[in-house]
Amino acid sequence: MPQPQGKVLEEIRARRQQLRQKYLRPRGQRPSSTVQGVHHVAFICRDVAETIEFYQEFLGFPLAELVENRDYAGSSHFFFDIGNHNLLGFFDFPGHEHPQFSETMGGLQHLAISISPEQYDAAKRKLDEAGVDYLGPDRGVEESMYFSDPNGVHLELYREELGIFNGTRILD
């Protein structure tokens, strides 16, 4: 997709700076969040077994639950443990055809998952050995690898502690 340039880009950057000045409070001056955290994020998958194989057997995210979806008979709802009491969930919808994954307004661009340096290195080896295409570490970002799951969901393995972004602590 073409990126903005020239005057348009300057205007976008100026608008971002205005938003930062208006809304972004220094860490010590921010109010506490009104929520406890993300319970789970739920995506739609094509194939339950393929998705379990990828997340549990390949990436090492333990399957924590697999039940029937309460909202759609025959559909599975299942969860992977992604650490710190966070869950990654999936549904399947047997009998429904869904379009391929796409980046669109209101859609997911990618899911970034914090990972230790040791696990990052192990994941990179596994991706290389399995021939899975990924981006990174490149583009000046040494801490990230981007790839897609079998459903087209874009993932980022981010070798950075939770609450830190680009080497800067943004959460206490």
Phi, psi and omega in degrees: 000138182291139180266148178297150180220169172057225184299321179299315179296318178300318179295319178297314180295322178295319179296319178299317180297320176299317179295318177301313181296323183282319192248332187276112179266148175302151185312313183289350182251002180279144174288161175293149177294153179273359182236166179273336183144185178277121175288305174201158170249137183239130178241165176262137178240158176281318190218120184298310183298316179299320180291319177295316178303316183291308186283317182275306188283326182268307183275339177088026176265109185299135173291125184256334180196149177213109184224173173281138178296127182290345184258354185206110183303132178089344180280141176266144173234122184219156189228143173248144175279119177246024174089158177052036180063027176257144182237144173249118185250157176219153170236153162240158179228081181305134179092352178252138172263131179242146178294160177298157177303139173211150174279122181208166179303132181081355180265180180272133172272308172195162175250118180264128182241125179291138184215145180290159176304321180294316179291327176300311180298318179295319179295319179299316177300315181297317178298316179298312181298325181275354180072026179279127178289138176209160173254140177102168346294118180204196180053027181078002179249100183278350189262000188230147168230134181242134177201175181244148175279178182297345180265357182092001178291127180278128180241149171235124169268118190246112182277069182208144178296152174301141179086000178243138177225125182053040177080001181247129176289120178251347175232143177283000000 
